[in-house]
Amino acid sequence: SGAVILVLALAMLILPAIKINNIVVEGNSFYDDAYVIEKAGIAKGDELFGWDMQKSCDAILAAYPYASDIYVSITFPFTVKIEIVEKTSVMYAEYQNQYFSFDRDLRVLEIKANGEEAFSPFLRVKLPDVLSIKLGSTVQFVDAGADLSCLTQLLDALTERNVLERVSYVDCSNRFSLSFVLSNAVRVEIGALNDVNLKL
């Protein structure tokens, strides 16, 4: 037991002396590394084993609306690796002279006055008439019974045919008159969702 106590005592002396030598961020395409590291609440020179990884993950998720998962690990030599898994199928739309990005669940991720440029990497979508938007909440429509399942089904169909990356605009304002623009040049009129297989 004396040996165990000695080992524990040595560990208590050594571990605080081990500092973070480097911080690496991977998988982020919407925010720079410095922003992610700041939200993680760590910095070079901090104690490597003196911080709460889960707390850092939660803080990044709260500040990074485009992230679906965060993984933090420690690699040699004394490097903290933050890996971000970003959401897929992020889209944006216009509402009252401003723009908002949203995910497949229609949850609002960001709202910006100059969003048309900021959100240009995303797929632009024309939605049914929007009643209201709120960060972190689903889009509210004038027609409370609006069925937007047609949008996700259309995205899935385009993905299966390997053409989604070439689609720049989708109009799902009327689920019986769906359409999309291919390569910023060709407008494809789908009609009702049942016609997808026929038109594609």
N, C-alpha and C positions, 0 to 999 in steps of 0.2 A: 504493500500500500504506500510505502514511503516513496517508491519509484514513481508511482502514479501521480502522487502529489507533486513530485519534482517536475514531471513532464508537464503537468497542468500549469505549474508556476512559470516554467520556461515559455509555454505557449502564451500565457498572459503578457509576458514581457516582449515576446517576438512579434505576435500578431499586430499590435498597434504600430509597430515600427515598419510594417509593410505598407507602402503607399501605392496609390494608383499611378502607374507610370504613363499610361496612354488610354484614350477613350476612342473607340471606333464605332461609327454609326453606319449601318447598311440598310438598304431597302427604301430609303426616303427619297421621294422625288418632288415633294411639294414644299418642304421646309428645309432650311440648311441645317448642317450638323450642329452648329452652335446653338440654334434654337432648341433642338432636341436635347442636347446635353444640359442646357440651362433648365429645361423643364424636368429633367431627371434629378436635378438637385445635387449633382456631383461635379467634381473638378479634379484635375491632376494634382497630386499631392495629398488628397484625402486618404484616410485610412481605407485600405482595400476591403477589410472585413468589418468595417465599422458603420456600414449603411444598410438600409432596408431595401433590397431589390424589388420586392413587391410594391412598396410605396413608390419607387421610381417608375415602375411599369404603369401603375395607376395614374400617376401624375402626367406621364407622356400621353396616355390614352385620352385623358381629360382635355389636353391641350392640342391634340392632333386628331381632328375629326375624320381624317382620311385613313386612319389606322384601324385595322380590325384586330390585330394581335401585336403584342410587344414581347420580345424575348431578350433577357439580359443574361450574359454569362461572363465568366472570368477565364481568360486564357493567358498563357505564358508569353512574355514575362510581365506579369502584373498589369494586364490590359483588360479593361472592361469593354465588352462588345454588346452593343445595343442593336438588335435586329428588328426592323419594322416590317410587318406584313400589311400592305395597303389594301383597302377595299377595291373590289372590281366593279365595273359598270357604274362608275360615278358619272352623273349627268348634271346639267344645269338648265335653268329656265329663267324667263323674265317675269317680273311682277312689280307693277307700279313704279316703273322707271328705275328699278334696281334688279340685280341678278342674284340668284341663290343656287348653290350646288346641293345635290341630294343623292341618296343611295337607292338601291333597288327597293328598299322598304319605304321609299318616299320620305325618309327622315332628313330634315334640313341640316346640312353640315356647315355651311357658311353663307353669309349674306354680304354682298358688296355692291356699292354704287357703280364701281368701274369693273364689275365682274365679267363683262363680256370679254375683255382682254385677259383678265386673270384666270378665268375659267376656260379659256380657249382650248386647252388640252383635252377637255371633257366633251362628251357628246351633248349637243344642244337639243333640247326637247321642247316641243310645243304641247303644253298640257291643257286639259279642260280649264274653264274659268276658275282661277284660284281665289278663294275667299280670304285666306290669311296664311302667313308663314311665321314660324317661331323656331329659333335655333334648338336643335335637339328633339324637336317634335315633328310629327308627320304633317305633310302639306294638307291644308283644309280646302276643300273645293266648294264652290257655290252650290253645286248639286251634291248634297251629302251622300247620295247613293252612287256617286261616280265609281265605275269599276275600272281600275287601272291595271288589272291583271293582264290586259292585252299588251301593255308595254313590256313587262318582263317576259311574256311569252314570245313577243316579237324579237326581243334581244336574244333570247335563247335560240330562236330559229336562225337568226343571222349569225350567231356564234357557231352553231352546228355546221353552217355552210361556209365558214371561214371568211365572211365578208364584213363582220361587224367593225373591224379596224378601219375599213374604208368608208364607213358611214359617218357623215358629219352632222346630220340633222334628222330628227324623227318627229313626225306630226301625229300625236295620238289624242288630239283634242276631240276627235269624234271616233269612237271605237268601231264605227261602221265604215270609216273612211280613212284608214291608216295609210301613211306614206313615209318614205324616207329618201334622203339625198345621198347618192353614192359618188364618192370621189369629188365632192363639191361641184358636180356637173350634171349628173343624171338623176332625175326625180322618178322614183318608182312608186306607182300607185298600187297599194295592196287591196284596199277595200276592207271588208270584214276580215277578222283574224282567220276564219276558215279558208280564206283564199290564199294564205301565205304559201302553202305548198305548191299551189298552181302557179303563182306569180314568180316564185323563186326557183 
